[in-house]
């Protein structure tokens, strides 16, 4: 089985971006990315720090706006409007989830399509549907880069995507379809889900349930892409999933938590290729965010 290592693909993408960043900077200013994080959600804060670090390492100008949890929709819209008007900013990312009192849809619609590097704006979603030029959702486009750089054929293959979120499931299915795969979208209410998954040459798990995809869901020789990142903090759940892996259980007992994907990590030996969690798809999300930001800067510089 081939282990699909996201860090290797990430490093290759970032290496290719560096001369492009330098070329944009030589025209007058470096590419610029603004990340907006409302409140202090710990997981989101870690993710934002990683984004800021990636910008710094590449030479991308970064702005980190951190309004408090009590920020209103109108106040957040004003922050986005200021960033939208800035000539130094090529990409704007509003970190999800937002506090429940904020109108998420209004905020996402307020980001100009040309600076929407997360591909949430309906115009950019429409460009994806029609396969027109434009930014692509970061995690699914990272998966496509993984498949391409590991020389895994997609055209003519049967692909099954488990999950229908706007962030991963739907754009993932569209990208695979544009690459000439025959695509089935499944979800928690799909009848005969196990049988549907077992038909897949390429199985993408993005349902948000730890170790939900068992070995019986996977056709021998399939390529398994695990997008899920689930933090387990319950000892009983850890024991259920990792009963046959004393090393991981000992790690849980030491740290009090473990990260696992949507695919059962001990039941994929019959797959042809597999993305581990952590270390598989995760590193590619930020790499593709950087790629979208650089592409936006190049477009603005050439306008």
C-alpha positions as CSV (number, residue, x, y, z in Angstrom):
1,X,0.0,0.0,0.0
2,X,1.2,3.5,-0.9
3,X,1.1,6.0,1.9
4,X,0.0,9.4,0.4
5,X,2.1,11.9,2.3
6,X,0.6,15.4,2.3
7,X,3.7,17.0,3.6
8,X,5.7,16.0,0.6
9,X,3.1,17.4,-1.8
10,X,2.8,20.6,0.3
11,X,6.5,21.2,0.2
12,X,6.6,20.8,-3.6
13,X,3.6,23.2,-4.0
14,X,5.2,25.8,-1.7
15,X,8.6,25.5,-3.5
16,X,6.8,26.2,-6.8
17,X,5.1,29.2,-5.3
18,X,8.2,31.0,-4.0
19,X,9.5,32.3,-7.4
20,X,5.9,33.4,-8.2
21,X,5.7,35.4,-4.9
22,X,9.1,37.0,-5.7
23,X,7.8,37.9,-9.2
24,X,4.7,39.6,-7.8
25,X,6.8,41.4,-5.1
26,X,9.2,42.7,-7.7
27,X,6.3,44.5,-9.4
28,X,5.8,46.7,-6.3
29,X,4.3,44.7,-3.4
30,X,4.1,41.1,-2.2
31,X,0.8,39.1,-2.4
32,X,-1.4,39.9,0.6
33,X,-3.7,37.6,2.6
34,X,-6.1,38.8,5.4
35,X,-7.5,36.2,7.8
36,X,-10.4,37.2,10.1
37,X,-10.9,35.2,13.2
38,X,-13.9,36.2,15.4
39,X,-13.5,35.1,19.0
40,X,-11.0,32.7,20.5
41,X,-12.0,29.2,19.4
42,X,-8.8,27.2,20.2
43,X,-8.9,24.9,17.1
44,X,-9.5,27.9,14.8
45,X,-6.8,29.9,16.5
46,X,-4.2,27.1,15.8
47,X,-5.3,26.9,12.2
48,X,-5.0,30.7,11.8
49,X,-1.6,30.7,13.3
50,X,-0.5,28.1,10.8
51,X,-1.8,30.2,7.9
52,X,0.0,33.3,9.2
53,X,3.2,31.2,9.5
54,X,2.9,29.9,6.0
55,X,2.5,33.4,4.7
56,X,5.6,34.5,6.6
57,X,7.6,31.6,5.3
58,X,6.6,32.4,1.7
59,X,7.1,36.1,1.8
60,X,3.3,36.8,1.6
61,X,2.1,39.9,3.5
62,X,-0.5,38.8,6.1
63,X,-3.1,40.7,8.1
64,X,-4.7,39.0,11.1
65,X,-7.9,40.6,12.2
66,X,-9.1,39.2,15.6
67,X,-12.4,40.9,16.6
68,X,-13.9,39.7,19.9
69,X,-16.6,37.1,20.3
70,X,-19.3,39.8,20.8
71,X,-18.7,41.4,17.4
72,X,-21.9,42.0,15.6
73,X,-22.7,41.2,12.0
74,X,-22.5,44.8,11.0
75,X,-19.2,45.3,12.7
76,X,-17.8,42.2,11.0
77,X,-19.1,43.5,7.6
78,X,-17.3,46.8,8.2
79,X,-14.0,44.9,8.8
80,X,-14.4,42.9,5.6
81,X,-15.3,46.1,3.7
82,X,-12.1,47.7,4.9
83,X,-10.0,44.7,3.8
84,X,-11.9,44.5,0.5
85,X,-10.9,48.1,-0.3
86,X,-7.2,47.6,0.6
87,X,-4.8,47.6,-2.3
88,X,-2.4,45.5,-0.3
89,X,-4.8,42.5,0.2
90,X,-5.4,40.0,-2.6
91,X,-7.2,37.4,-0.6
92,X,-9.7,37.5,2.4
93,X,-10.5,34.4,4.5
94,X,-13.1,34.6,7.2
95,X,-12.4,31.7,9.5
96,X,-15.4,29.4,10.1
97,X,-17.3,28.7,12.2
98,X,-18.5,32.2,13.2
99,X,-20.4,32.8,16.5
100,X,-24.0,31.9,16.1
101,X,-25.3,35.4,16.4
102,X,-23.5,36.5,13.2
103,X,-25.2,36.2,9.9
104,X,-22.7,33.9,8.2
105,X,-24.2,34.1,4.7
106,X,-24.1,37.9,4.7
107,X,-20.5,37.9,5.7
108,X,-19.4,35.4,3.1
109,X,-21.3,37.3,0.4
110,X,-19.5,40.5,1.4
111,X,-16.1,39.1,0.4
112,X,-15.4,40.2,-3.3
113,X,-15.3,37.2,-5.6
114,X,-11.8,38.3,-6.7
115,X,-10.5,38.1,-3.2
116,X,-12.5,35.0,-2.1
117,X,-9.6,32.6,-1.7
118,X,-11.7,30.0,0.1
119,X,-14.2,29.8,-2.8
120,X,-17.3,30.4,-0.8
121,X,-18.8,33.2,-2.9
122,X,-21.7,31.9,-5.2
123,X,-19.9,33.4,-8.2
124,X,-16.8,31.3,-7.6
125,X,-19.0,28.2,-6.8
126,X,-20.7,28.8,-10.2
127,X,-17.3,29.0,-11.8
128,X,-16.5,25.6,-10.3
129,X,-19.8,24.1,-11.5
130,X,-19.2,25.3,-15.1
131,X,-15.4,24.5,-14.9
132,X,-14.6,28.2,-15.6
133,X,-11.4,29.8,-14.3
134,X,-11.4,30.9,-10.7
135,X,-10.3,30.0,-7.2
136,X,-11.1,26.5,-6.0
137,X,-12.0,25.3,-2.5
138,X,-8.7,24.6,-0.8
139,X,-9.1,21.1,0.7
140,X,-10.7,19.5,-2.5
141,X,-8.1,21.1,-4.7
142,X,-5.4,19.8,-2.4
143,X,-6.8,16.3,-2.9
144,X,-6.7,16.7,-6.6
145,X,-3.0,17.8,-6.4
146,X,-2.3,14.8,-4.3
147,X,-3.8,12.4,-6.9
148,X,-2.0,14.2,-9.7
149,X,1.4,14.3,-8.1
150,X,1.2,10.6,-7.0
151,X,0.3,9.7,-10.6
152,X,-3.1,8.2,-9.6
153,X,-5.4,8.1,-12.6
154,X,-8.8,9.7,-12.2
155,X,-10.3,9.7,-15.7
156,X,-12.7,6.7,-16.2
157,X,-12.5,5.7,-12.5
158,X,-15.5,5.3,-10.3
159,X,-15.3,7.8,-7.4
160,X,-17.4,7.9,-4.3
161,X,-17.5,11.0,-2.1
162,X,-19.0,10.4,1.4
163,X,-20.1,13.8,2.6
164,X,-22.0,16.7,1.0
165,X,-20.7,19.8,2.7
166,X,-20.2,23.0,0.8
167,X,-16.6,23.1,2.0
168,X,-15.5,19.7,0.9
169,X,-18.0,17.2,-0.3
170,X,-19.8,19.1,-3.1
171,X,-16.7,20.8,-4.6
172,X,-14.8,17.5,-4.3
173,X,-17.4,15.7,-6.4
174,X,-17.4,18.5,-9.0
175,X,-13.6,18.5,-9.3
176,X,-13.5,14.7,-9.7
177,X,-16.3,15.0,-12.3
178,X,-14.4,17.6,-14.3
179,X,-11.4,15.2,-14.2
180,X,-13.7,12.6,-16.0
181,X,-14.4,10.3,-13.1
182,X,-17.8,8.8,-12.7
183,X,-18.9,10.3,-9.3
184,X,-21.4,9.3,-6.7
185,X,-22.1,11.5,-3.7
186,X,-23.1,9.7,-0.5
187,X,-24.0,10.9,3.0
188,X,-25.3,9.7,6.3
189,X,-28.8,8.9,4.9
190,X,-27.6,7.0,1.8
191,X,-29.3,3.7,1.6
192,X,-26.8,0.8,1.3
193,X,-23.8,3.2,2.0
194,X,-21.4,0.3,2.6
195,X,-22.2,-1.2,-0.8
196,X,-21.9,2.2,-2.6
197,X,-18.5,2.8,-1.0
198,X,-17.3,-0.7,-2.0
199,X,-17.8,0.1,-5.7
200,X,-15.3,3.0,-5.5
201,X,-11.9,3.0,-7.2
202,X,-11.4,6.3,-5.4
203,X,-13.1,6.7,-2.1
204,X,-13.1,10.1,-0.4
205,X,-14.3,10.2,3.2
206,X,-15.5,13.6,4.4
207,X,-18.4,12.9,6.7
208,X,-16.9,14.1,10.0
209,X,-17.3,10.9,12.0
210,X,-14.3,9.2,13.5
211,X,-13.4,5.8,12.0
212,X,-16.8,5.6,10.4
213,X,-15.6,4.0,7.1
214,X,-14.7,0.4,8.0
215,X,-12.6,-2.1,6.1
216,X,-15.8,-3.6,4.6
217,X,-16.5,-0.3,2.9
218,X,-13.3,-0.4,0.9
219,X,-12.8,-2.3,-2.3
220,X,-9.4,-4.1,-2.5
221,X,-7.0,-2.0,-4.5
222,X,-9.0,1.2,-4.0
223,X,-7.4,4.6,-3.4
224,X,-8.7,6.0,0.0
225,X,-8.6,9.7,0.7
226,X,-9.4,10.5,4.3
227,X,-10.4,14.2,4.7
228,X,-11.7,13.8,8.3
229,X,-9.9,15.3,11.3
230,X,-11.6,14.2,14.5
231,X,-10.2,14.8,18.0
232,X,-11.1,11.9,20.3
233,X,-11.2,12.8,24.0
234,X,-13.3,9.9,25.3
235,X,-11.3,6.9,26.5
236,X,-14.1,4.5,25.7
237,X,-14.3,5.7,22.1
238,X,-10.5,5.5,21.8
239,X,-10.6,2.0,23.2
240,X,-13.3,1.0,20.7
241,X,-11.4,2.3,17.7
242,X,-7.9,1.3,18.8
243,X,-8.5,-1.9,20.7
244,X,-5.9,-3.6,18.5
245,X,-3.3,-0.9,18.8
246,X,-1.8,-0.7,22.2
247,X,0.7,1.9,21.2
248,X,-2.0,4.4,20.2
249,X,-4.0,3.7,23.3
250,X,-0.9,4.4,25.4
251,X,-0.5,7.7,23.5
252,X,-4.1,8.5,24.3
253,X,-3.6,7.8,28.0
254,X,-0.5,10.0,28.0
255,X,-2.0,13.0,26.2
256,X,-5.8,12.6,26.9
257,X,-6.7,12.8,23.2
258,X,-6.0,11.4,19.8
259,X,-6.6,12.7,16.2
260,X,-8.1,10.2,13.7
261,X,-9.9,10.5,10.4
262,X,-13.2,9.3,9.0
263,X,-11.6,6.0,7.9
264,X,-10.8,3.3,10.4
265,X,-7.0,3.5,10.4
266,X,-6.5,-0.1,11.3
267,X,-8.7,-1.5,8.4
268,X,-7.2,-0.1,5.3
269,X,-4.4,-2.6,4.6
270,X,-6.2,-3.9,1.5
271,X,-6.3,-0.4,-0.2
272,X,-3.8,0.5,-2.9
273,X,-3.2,3.9,-1.4
274,X,-4.2,5.8,1.7
275,X,-3.9,9.3,3.2
276,X,-3.0,9.0,6.9
277,X,-4.5,11.3,9.5
278,X,-2.7,13.4,10.6
279,X,-0.3,14.0,7.7
280,X,-2.4,13.3,4.7
281,X,-4.8,15.8,3.3
282,X,-4.4,18.3,6.2
283,X,-1.1,19.9,5.1
284,X,-2.5,20.6,1.6
285,X,-5.3,22.9,2.7
286,X,-3.0,25.7,3.7
287,X,-0.8,25.1,0.7
288,X,-3.7,25.6,-1.7
289,X,-4.8,28.7,0.2
290,X,-1.4,30.1,-0.5
291,X,-1.7,29.1,-4.1
292,X,-5.1,30.8,-4.4
293,X,-3.7,34.0,-2.8
294,X,-0.7,34.1,-5.2
295,X,-3.0,33.5,-8.2
296,X,-5.2,36.4,-7.1
297,X,-2.2,38.7,-6.7
298,X,-0.9,37.7,-10.2
299,X,-4.3,38.5,-11.7
300,X,-4.5,41.9,-9.9
301,X,-0.9,42.8,-11.0
302,X,-1.6,42.0,-14.6
303,X,-5.0,43.9,-14.7
